[in-house]
Amino acid sequence: MDIIGQPTDGVEHFSDSHEIREHLPFPFQDGRFPKDLGAVVQGTVLSGDVPAREVVHTADGSWRIGDGVSDMNMPGASMITQISHAVQWNTSIADLATMGPGHVAARSDPGKPWQIVAL
């Protein structure tokens, strides 16, 4: 990954060669996350150290992925990257591409089903 920006409010920006877009028209084509869709992803999830346990599709259309254990809002705890990087470590996140804005999916552990509720 290459750094494409400087940390802003404790959030680092990482990307591969694709552009990152925060908001893209929903629903997504073929029910899959677009390659250039960005998300705020907790570093513990992105590194594969801790599994994703919470995925939020905010009312404004942005995405957040956290470990559900520690505070992803702490300085340096999260970064902006393509959502596909989080899917590499947590493949079941791909199943949430059809989850509408204003919803959160949570699970207790990997292999457990995602429970989706309105925010």
C-alpha positions as CSV (number, residue, x, y, z in Angstrom):
1,M,0.0,0.0,0.0
2,D,1.1,3.5,-0.6
3,I,0.3,6.4,1.7
4,I,-1.8,8.9,-0.3
5,G,-2.4,11.5,2.3
6,Q,-1.3,12.8,5.6
7,P,-3.0,11.8,8.8
8,T,-6.0,14.0,9.5
9,D,-7.6,14.0,12.9
10,G,-5.9,10.8,13.7
11,V,-7.1,9.0,10.5
12,E,-4.4,7.8,8.1
13,H,-5.1,7.5,4.4
14,F,-3.9,4.3,2.6
15,S,-4.6,3.1,-0.9
16,D,-3.3,0.9,-3.7
17,S,-3.4,2.3,-7.2
18,H,-7.1,2.9,-7.2
19,E,-8.8,6.2,-6.3
20,I,-10.8,6.2,-3.1
21,R,-14.4,7.5,-3.2
22,E,-16.4,8.1,0.0
23,H,-19.8,8.2,-1.6
24,L,-20.9,6.1,-4.6
25,P,-24.5,5.5,-5.9
26,F,-26.3,2.8,-3.9
27,P,-27.3,0.0,-4.5
28,F,-24.0,-1.2,-5.9
29,Q,-23.9,-2.9,-9.3
30,D,-24.2,-6.7,-8.9
31,G,-24.5,-6.3,-5.1
32,R,-20.7,-6.0,-4.8
33,F,-18.6,-3.3,-3.3
34,P,-17.0,-1.1,-6.0
35,K,-13.2,-1.3,-6.1
36,D,-12.8,2.4,-5.4
37,L,-15.2,2.6,-2.5
38,G,-13.5,3.9,0.5
39,A,-14.2,3.2,4.2
40,V,-12.8,4.3,7.6
41,V,-11.3,1.0,8.8
42,Q,-9.9,0.3,12.2
43,G,-6.2,-0.5,12.0
44,T,-6.6,-3.7,14.0
45,V,-9.1,-5.0,11.4
46,L,-7.0,-3.9,8.4
47,S,-3.9,-5.6,9.8
48,G,-5.8,-8.8,10.5
49,D,-4.9,-8.7,14.2
50,V,-8.6,-8.5,15.3
51,P,-11.6,-9.5,13.2
52,A,-14.2,-7.1,12.0
53,R,-17.2,-7.2,14.3
54,E,-19.0,-4.1,13.3
55,V,-19.8,-2.6,9.8
56,V,-21.7,0.6,9.6
57,H,-23.3,2.1,6.4
58,T,-24.1,5.6,7.6
59,A,-27.1,7.6,6.5
60,D,-24.9,9.8,4.3
61,G,-23.6,6.7,2.5
62,S,-20.1,6.4,4.0
63,W,-18.8,3.1,5.5
64,R,-17.0,2.4,8.8
65,I,-15.5,-1.0,9.8
66,G,-14.4,-1.7,13.4
67,D,-13.3,-4.5,15.6
68,G,-16.2,-3.9,18.1
69,V,-13.7,-4.0,21.0
70,S,-11.6,-0.9,21.1
71,D,-12.5,2.7,20.2
72,M,-11.9,3.3,16.5
73,N,-12.2,7.1,17.0
74,M,-8.9,7.3,19.0
75,P,-6.1,9.2,17.2
76,G,-4.3,6.9,14.8
77,A,-6.7,4.0,15.4
78,S,-8.4,4.1,12.0
79,M,-7.5,4.8,8.4
80,I,-9.2,5.6,5.1
81,T,-8.7,2.9,2.5
82,Q,-10.6,0.9,-0.1
83,I,-13.2,-1.3,1.6
84,S,-11.7,-4.2,-0.4
85,H,-8.6,-4.2,2.0
86,A,-10.9,-5.0,4.9
87,V,-12.6,-7.7,2.9
88,Q,-9.2,-9.4,2.3
89,W,-9.0,-10.2,6.1
90,N,-12.8,-10.6,6.7
91,T,-14.4,-12.1,3.6
92,S,-17.9,-12.1,5.0
93,I,-17.9,-8.3,4.9
94,A,-18.5,-8.7,1.1
95,D,-21.9,-10.1,2.0
96,L,-22.9,-6.7,3.5
97,A,-22.5,-4.8,0.2
98,T,-26.3,-4.8,-0.1
99,M,-26.9,-3.4,3.4
100,G,-28.7,-0.1,3.0
101,P,-27.6,3.3,4.4
102,G,-28.5,3.9,8.0
103,H,-27.8,0.3,9.1
104,V,-25.1,-1.4,11.2
105,A,-24.1,-5.1,11.0
106,A,-22.6,-6.6,14.1
107,R,-21.4,-10.1,15.0
108,S,-19.8,-11.6,18.1
109,D,-17.0,-13.4,16.4
110,P,-15.8,-14.6,12.9
111,G,-18.0,-17.4,11.6
112,K,-21.0,-16.0,13.5
113,P,-23.8,-14.5,11.4
114,W,-24.0,-10.7,11.0
115,Q,-27.0,-9.1,12.7
116,I,-28.2,-6.0,10.8
117,V,-30.2,-3.3,12.5
118,A,-31.2,0.3,11.7
119,L,-29.1,3.0,13.3
